[in-house]
Structure formats: C-alpha cells, structure tokens
C-alpha cells in the first residue's frame, strides 16, 4: 500500500488603513487545516513532467501506475519519483517540544523519508507542519515545535525512480559516460566508471546509449597475471562439444590432460605429436619398436674349462643366453689366446642355451686354458 500526504498553504488577507488606502497583507495559517474541504489539488498535474523545476516542487503524473505518480524536484530541473517502500508508525508522543524517533527504533535505514505529524482534534487527527531534520549517520528523526505538543508521528520510506533530467535513487546526479552509481554505504552512493584493460577488455555503449558491451580483446594478453585457468576443468570429458573447445581432465595421466574438440562431440588428446618413423609404431599413447623392421641382439659370455682334448676328438660345454631359441644364428666371440690346432663352432641347442664345441684337428693332444667365450644373436623379436 502506498500513501501520499499533501500539505497546502492557505493565504489569509487582512485590510490595514494606510494614508487613505487599504493594503492587503497575506499570512499563512499555522497549522494548515484542510480537513473541512471536500477535495484538494495542491500539485500541478499532467501526463508529462515539466522540462524545468526548482527544488521542492511537486508534480502529479496522472498516467502513472496508481500510487507511483508523485514526483519531487530534488535538484534544479531534476524530477525524482516518490514511492513508499515501507512505513514506521504511527508512534504516539505526549506533550513535548520535541518528538524523537531513533533510527534504531524505526529501522528504515535511511533519511529518504516523508514525515507525517498529526495532532488529535476531538475525534479526528489533523496533520500539521514542523521541522523534522534527520541525522544522516544514525537516521534519527527529530520533530521540533515552538510550543509543547502531543500527537503522533508516521515515517514513510520512499524510493527514487526515473524522471526528467539527470537523477538516480540517491539524487546524486549523472555519473558520466561509461558510468554507474555505486552504493558505498547506507543511503550513500558514488559515481563509478567502467574501465577496460588494454589487450584484455573493451567496453562500448556505456555512456547512456544502451547496455554496456564487454568485449574480450582478440590479442588477449594475460602474461602479467600470477596464474590463469583458461579451460574448463573436470574429471571427465563433457558428453557434447563444438569444434575449438578445450577441456582439461584433472583425473588423467600428467602430461596427457588437455583435450580439444576436433569434431562435434569428439574430444582428441592434445600435446606433443610424434610421427612414427622407420621401425617405430604408435598405438594410442604408446610408442613401441616395430620389431618387423628394427633388429635387436642377445649377448652373453662365460668362462669355460674344456679339460684335455685328444687329437681328432671334440669337447662341448654350454653357456646361458636368455632369449635364444633353436634355429637362431650365433655370432661366436672366441678367446684371443685360443690354443693352436683347435677349431670351434657355437649353436643354439635348446632355449636359452648355446653349446660351444671345440675340436682338436692336429696330431697332438691339448688342454685349453680356462678362458672366456661369448655368443651374440642378432634377430628380430
């Protein structure tokens, strides 16, 4: 419910003789009593706010929504709409020269108030005028009278709305291009300016021509920031995506977390790309040797003591070569000081086993020294 209370001055005239002439003197009754009138029209009214006004003028806009049509001139050529937001009271007072309603008691939290003072005349309440300053820090309202009075006080909290001229809810005026009003404390505001940052944010259309537009710079420079998180981060990839989106999977293996949307609803791991060369195969995220192309080798050695080998006979000992298989070709590594008259051969006689065969081909016997024999197999896996 919204209330509008109207105080109208009434002029009273008296005639005073002066040198044979009469001079009319106008006085304003105090208090003003309009209770006997069937109707009052104290304000200028119409459907369009006047282009000019002086402080404390009022205007009734007849085409406004019921209860929202009263405007006050809060500054030169500035109309502010008065809307009752909430009400405190009425609070009754005994006979006194001051009535005080503290901010803590009324709880309206502002000095943007309309104060209604009333005194009881018979069975009726009649409104009257008196100074009612409001403390901007405590919001205490104090009504002061020349003589002790008894009655009641009602406070109406009003909000500001758009009108003609430059105005805002606090009556602080035009904040300027790219500006806005910032509430800095209770019932207090300051003008602020929207400012972009070079190579980051550009603000356009912020000077009253429409809603401000914030644009990210094409060459976005975040090099001066302590940290950035430019991508969406989660533990599982979104089910849908459009080409160009990027996603960081915090639950994946380190170094393999960044995915790009390379086709509609298709995420592809991004990072260092390896191109498979000769002998290299890439399967998913695994890099392996192409065993059909790249040869490898097995090798081992052992100290062997053959004992005495008679003329025209052979002796055999074995050494272990892990991975060797029957049929593999063996490259032997003979001792540098192999005795004269000995010839040998090495072959894989069973899995992981190479047999070393030494034969004495000359007429005399020989007892080879204990020496190191080695075997190598070159093959593909």
C-alpha positions as CSV (number, residue, x, y, z in Angstrom):
1,X,0.0,0.0,0.0
2,X,1.4,3.5,-0.9
3,X,0.4,6.7,0.8
4,X,0.7,10.3,-0.3
5,X,0.3,13.1,2.2
6,X,-0.3,16.7,0.9
7,X,0.3,19.9,2.7
8,X,-1.2,23.1,1.1
9,X,-0.7,26.7,2.3
10,X,-3.8,28.8,2.7
11,X,-3.5,32.6,2.4
12,X,-5.5,34.8,4.7
13,X,-5.9,38.5,3.9
14,X,-6.5,41.4,6.3
15,X,-7.0,45.1,5.4
16,X,-4.9,47.8,7.1
17,X,-5.6,51.5,6.5
18,X,-2.6,53.4,5.2
19,X,-3.0,57.1,4.2
20,X,-6.5,56.7,2.9
21,X,-5.6,53.5,1.1
22,X,-6.0,49.9,2.0
23,X,-3.1,47.4,1.7
24,X,-3.8,43.7,1.6
25,X,-1.5,41.6,3.8
26,X,-1.2,37.8,3.1
27,X,-0.4,35.5,6.0
28,X,-0.1,31.7,6.1
29,X,-2.0,29.9,8.8
30,X,-0.1,27.7,11.1
31,X,-1.1,25.0,11.4
32,X,-2.7,24.4,8.0
33,X,-6.1,22.8,8.3
34,X,-7.7,21.3,5.2
35,X,-10.0,18.9,6.9
36,X,-13.1,20.9,6.0
37,X,-12.5,20.8,2.3
38,X,-14.3,18.2,0.1
39,X,-11.3,18.0,-2.2
40,X,-7.8,19.5,-2.7
41,X,-5.5,19.8,-5.7
42,X,-2.2,21.2,-4.4
43,X,0.1,20.0,-7.2
44,X,0.5,20.7,-10.8
45,X,-0.8,17.6,-12.7
46,X,-0.5,16.2,-16.2
47,X,0.9,13.3,-18.2
48,X,4.4,14.8,-19.0
49,X,7.0,16.0,-16.5
50,X,7.8,19.7,-17.0
51,X,11.2,20.4,-18.5
52,X,12.3,22.7,-15.7
53,X,11.7,22.8,-12.0
54,X,13.2,24.2,-8.8
55,X,13.9,22.3,-5.6
56,X,10.9,21.1,-3.5
57,X,8.3,21.5,-6.3
58,X,6.0,18.5,-6.8
59,X,4.2,17.2,-9.9
60,X,1.4,14.6,-10.1
61,X,1.8,12.4,-13.2
62,X,-1.8,11.3,-13.9
63,X,-0.9,8.5,-16.4
64,X,1.4,6.7,-14.0
65,X,0.5,3.4,-12.2
66,X,-1.7,4.1,-9.2
67,X,0.4,5.1,-6.2
68,X,3.6,6.0,-8.2
69,X,2.7,9.2,-9.9
70,X,4.1,11.8,-7.4
71,X,7.4,13.4,-8.3
72,X,9.6,15.8,-6.3
73,X,12.1,18.2,-7.8
74,X,15.3,17.2,-5.9
75,X,17.6,19.4,-7.8
76,X,17.3,22.1,-10.5
77,X,15.4,20.6,-13.4
78,X,15.6,17.1,-11.8
79,X,12.4,15.2,-11.0
80,X,12.6,12.2,-8.7
81,X,9.7,9.7,-8.4
82,X,8.5,9.2,-4.8
83,X,7.4,5.6,-4.0
84,X,6.6,4.5,-0.5
85,X,8.7,1.3,0.2
86,X,7.9,0.8,3.9
87,X,6.2,2.6,6.9
88,X,7.1,3.1,10.6
89,X,4.4,4.1,13.0
90,X,2.3,5.9,13.9
91,X,4.2,6.5,17.1
92,X,2.3,8.4,19.8
93,X,4.0,11.2,21.9
94,X,3.0,13.1,25.0
95,X,3.1,16.8,25.2
96,X,6.7,18.0,24.5
97,X,8.6,20.5,22.4
98,X,10.5,17.7,20.5
99,X,9.5,14.2,19.3
100,X,12.4,11.9,18.6
101,X,12.2,8.6,16.6
102,X,15.6,7.0,16.6
103,X,17.0,5.1,13.6
104,X,17.4,2.0,15.7
105,X,13.7,2.2,16.6
106,X,12.2,2.9,13.1
107,X,14.7,0.5,11.4
108,X,14.2,2.1,7.9
109,X,17.9,2.6,7.4
110,X,17.7,5.9,5.5
111,X,16.9,9.6,5.7
112,X,14.8,9.3,2.4
113,X,11.7,9.7,4.5
114,X,8.3,11.5,4.3
115,X,7.3,12.5,7.9
116,X,3.6,12.9,8.8
117,X,2.9,14.8,12.0
118,X,-0.6,14.7,13.4
119,X,-2.5,16.1,16.4
120,X,-5.8,14.9,17.8
121,X,-8.6,17.4,17.5
122,X,-11.7,16.0,19.1
123,X,-12.2,12.6,17.5
124,X,-10.2,13.5,14.4
125,X,-6.5,13.5,13.6
126,X,-5.2,16.7,11.9
127,X,-1.8,16.9,10.1
128,X,0.5,19.8,10.7
129,X,3.9,21.0,9.8
130,X,7.1,21.3,11.9
131,X,10.9,21.0,11.2
132,X,11.9,17.3,11.1
133,X,15.7,17.0,10.5
134,X,17.1,13.5,10.0
135,X,20.7,12.6,11.2
136,X,22.4,11.1,8.1
137,X,24.6,8.8,10.3
138,X,22.0,7.5,12.9
139,X,18.8,8.2,10.9
140,X,17.3,9.7,14.0
141,X,14.3,11.9,13.1
142,X,13.5,14.8,15.5
143,X,10.4,17.0,15.2
144,X,10.8,20.4,16.9
145,X,7.9,22.6,18.0
146,X,7.7,26.2,19.3
147,X,5.3,25.1,22.0
148,X,4.8,21.7,23.6
149,X,2.6,19.5,21.5
150,X,1.1,16.0,21.8
151,X,0.2,13.7,18.9
152,X,1.7,11.1,16.7
153,X,4.5,10.7,14.0
154,X,4.5,8.3,11.0
155,X,7.6,7.8,8.8
156,X,7.3,6.7,5.2
157,X,10.4,5.4,3.4
158,X,10.4,6.4,-0.2
159,X,12.4,5.1,-3.2
160,X,13.6,7.2,-6.1
161,X,12.5,6.4,-9.7
162,X,13.2,7.8,-13.2
163,X,12.1,11.3,-14.1
164,X,13.1,14.2,-16.2
165,X,16.7,15.4,-16.0
166,X,19.6,13.6,-14.5
167,X,18.7,11.7,-11.4
168,X,19.1,8.4,-9.5
169,X,17.7,6.8,-6.4
170,X,20.0,8.8,-4.2
171,X,19.7,12.0,-6.1
172,X,23.5,12.1,-6.8
173,X,23.2,13.0,-10.5
174,X,24.8,11.9,-13.7
175,X,27.8,9.5,-13.2
176,X,29.1,10.3,-16.7
177,X,29.9,8.3,-19.8
178,X,30.6,4.6,-19.1
179,X,29.5,5.3,-15.5
180,X,27.2,3.9,-12.9
181,X,26.2,4.7,-9.3
182,X,27.8,2.6,-6.6
183,X,26.3,2.2,-3.1
184,X,29.2,2.9,-0.8
185,X,27.4,3.0,2.5
186,X,23.9,3.1,3.8
187,X,22.0,5.9,1.9
188,X,25.3,6.9,0.3
189,X,26.4,6.4,-3.3
190,X,29.3,7.5,-5.5
191,X,29.8,7.7,-9.3
192,X,31.9,5.0,-10.8
193,X,33.3,4.5,-14.3
194,X,33.5,1.2,-16.2
195,X,37.1,1.0,-17.5
196,X,38.5,-1.7,-19.8
197,X,42.0,-3.0,-19.6
198,X,44.4,-2.7,-22.5
199,X,44.6,-6.0,-24.5
200,X,42.0,-7.6,-22.3
201,X,38.5,-6.0,-22.0
202,X,37.0,-3.3,-24.1
203,X,33.7,-1.5,-23.0
204,X,31.4,0.1,-25.6
205,X,28.0,1.7,-25.5
206,X,28.3,2.6,-21.8
207,X,27.5,6.3,-22.0
208,X,23.8,6.2,-21.9
209,X,23.2,4.8,-25.4
210,X,22.2,1.4,-24.2
211,X,23.5,-1.5,-22.2
212,X,27.3,-1.6,-21.9
213,X,29.1,-4.3,-24.0
214,X,32.2,-6.0,-22.7
215,X,34.4,-7.4,-25.4
216,X,37.5,-9.6,-24.9
217,X,40.4,-8.4,-27.0
218,X,41.4,-10.5,-30.0
219,X,45.0,-10.4,-28.8
220,X,44.3,-11.3,-25.2
221,X,47.3,-10.7,-23.0
222,X,47.4,-12.5,-19.7
223,X,51.2,-12.5,-19.3
224,X,51.1,-10.2,-16.2
225,X,48.8,-12.5,-14.2
226,X,50.1,-14.8,-11.5
227,X,48.0,-17.7,-12.8
228,X,45.4,-18.4,-15.4
229,X,42.8,-21.2,-15.9
230,X,41.7,-20.7,-19.5
231,X,39.9,-24.0,-20.0
232,X,37.1,-26.0,-18.5
233,X,38.5,-28.3,-15.8
234,X,36.8,-31.5,-14.5
235,X,37.4,-35.2,-14.0
236,X,35.5,-36.5,-17.0
237,X,35.1,-35.1,-20.5
238,X,31.7,-33.4,-21.3
239,X,29.4,-35.5,-23.4
240,X,29.0,-32.7,-26.0
241,X,31.3,-30.2,-27.6
242,X,31.7,-27.9,-30.6
243,X,34.9,-27.6,-32.6
244,X,37.5,-25.5,-31.0
245,X,36.5,-26.1,-27.4
246,X,39.3,-27.2,-25.0
247,X,39.0,-29.3,-21.9
248,X,41.5,-30.2,-19.1
249,X,41.0,-33.6,-17.5
250,X,42.4,-33.3,-14.0
251,X,42.0,-37.0,-13.4
252,X,44.1,-38.2,-16.3
253,X,47.8,-39.0,-16.5
254,X,50.1,-36.0,-16.1
255,X,51.1,-34.7,-19.5
256,X,48.0,-36.2,-21.2
257,X,45.3,-33.9,-19.7
258,X,44.5,-31.5,-22.5
259,X,41.8,-32.4,-25.0
260,X,40.5,-30.5,-28.0
261,X,37.1,-30.8,-29.6
262,X,38.2,-31.8,-33.2
263,X,34.7,-32.6,-34.4
264,X,31.2,-32.3,-33.0
265,X,31.1,-34.2,-29.7
266,X,34.6,-35.6,-30.3
267,X,37.4,-35.0,-27.9
268,X,41.0,-35.6,-29.0
269,X,44.1,-35.7,-26.8
270,X,46.3,-32.7,-27.4
271,X,50.0,-32.4,-26.7
272,X,53.3,-33.3,-28.4
273,X,52.6,-35.2,-31.6
274,X,55.0,-38.0,-32.5
275,X,55.3,-39.2,-36.1
276,X,56.2,-42.8,-36.5
277,X,59.4,-43.2,-38.4
278,X,61.0,-46.4,-39.7
279,X,60.9,-49.1,-37.1
280,X,58.6,-47.1,-34.7
281,X,55.0,-47.8,-34.2
282,X,52.5,-45.6,-32.3
283,X,49.4,-47.3,-30.8
284,X,47.2,-44.8,-28.9
285,X,49.5,-43.1,-26.4
286,X,52.1,-45.9,-26.6
287,X,55.3,-45.7,-28.6
288,X,56.9,-49.0,-29.5
289,X,59.7,-50.5,-31.7
290,X,58.5,-52.1,-34.9
291,X,60.0,-55.5,-34.4
292,X,59.4,-56.4,-38.0
293,X,61.9,-53.7,-39.1
294,X,64.3,-53.0,-36.3
295,X,66.7,-55.8,-35.4
296,X,67.9,-56.4,-31.9
297,X,70.5,-58.7,-30.3
298,X,71.1,-61.0,-27.4
299,X,74.6,-61.5,-26.0
300,X,76.3,-63.2,-23.1
301,X,79.7,-64.7,-22.1
302,X,81.0,-67.3,-19.7
303,X,84.3,-68.8,-18.5
304,X,84.7,-72.3,-19.9
305,X,87.3,-75.0,-18.9
306,X,87.2,-77.8,-21.5
307,X,89.9,-80.0,-20.0
308,X,92.2,-82.3,-22.2
309,X,91.1,-82.7,-25.8
310,X,92.8,-85.6,-27.6
311,X,93.8,-85.5,-31.3
312,X,90.9,-86.0,-33.6
313,X,88.2,-85.5,-30.9
314,X,85.8,-82.7,-29.8
315,X,84.5,-81.4,-26.5
316,X,81.3,-79.5,-25.7
317,X,80.4,-77.0,-23.0
318,X,77.3,-74.7,-22.7
319,X,76.7,-71.0,-21.8
320,X,73.4,-69.4,-21.0
321,X,71.9,-66.9,-23.4
322,X,68.5,-65.8,-22.3
323,X,66.1,-65.4,-25.2
324,X,68.0,-67.6,-27.5
325,X,65.8,-70.1,-29.5
326,X,66.7,-73.1,-31.6
327,X,67.5,-72.0,-35.1
328,X,68.9,-68.6,-34.2
329,X,72.2,-67.8,-35.9
330,X,75.0,-67.3,-33.4
331,X,78.0,-65.0,-33.8
332,X,80.8,-66.5,-31.7
333,X,83.3,-64.5,-29.7
334,X,86.4,-66.7,-29.3
335,X,89.2,-66.1,-26.8
336,X,92.2,-64.1,-28.2
337,X,94.6,-66.8,-27.0
338,X,92.8,-69.9,-28.2
339,X,95.4,-72.7,-28.4
340,X,96.7,-73.8,-31.9
341,X,95.1,-76.8,-33.5
342,X,91.6,-76.0,-32.1
343,X,88.6,-75.1,-34.2
344,X,85.1,-74.5,-32.8
345,X,81.5,-73.9,-33.5
346,X,78.6,-72.4,-31.5
347,X,74.9,-73.1,-31.9
348,X,71.6,-72.8,-30.0
349,X,70.9,-76.4,-28.9
350,X,67.9,-75.5,-26.7
351,X,66.0,-72.5,-25.4
352,X,68.3,-70.0,-23.7
353,X,71.3,-72.3,-24.2
354,X,74.3,-72.0,-26.6
355,X,76.6,-75.0,-27.0
356,X,80.3,-74.4,-27.6
357,X,82.1,-77.2,-29.4
358,X,85.9,-77.3,-29.6
359,X,87.7,-79.9,-31.8
360,X,91.5,-80.8,-31.9
361,X,92.4,-81.3,-35.6
362,X,96.2,-81.7,-35.2
363,X,98.1,-84.8,-34.1
364,X,98.9,-83.9,-30.5
365,X,96.5,-83.5,-27.6
366,X,95.7,-80.1,-26.0
367,X,94.3,-78.9,-22.6
368,X,92.8,-75.4,-23.3
369,X,93.2,-72.8,-20.6
370,X,90.1,-71.7,-18.7
371,X,89.0,-68.7,-20.9
372,X,86.0,-66.5,-21.7
373,X,83.7,-67.5,-24.6
374,X,80.9,-65.2,-25.8
375,X,77.9,-65.6,-28.1
376,X,75.7,-63.0,-29.8
377,X,72.4,-63.4,-31.7
378,X,71.1,-60.7,-33.9
379,X,67.5,-61.1,-34.8
380,X,64.0,-59.5,-34.7
381,X,61.6,-60.3,-31.9
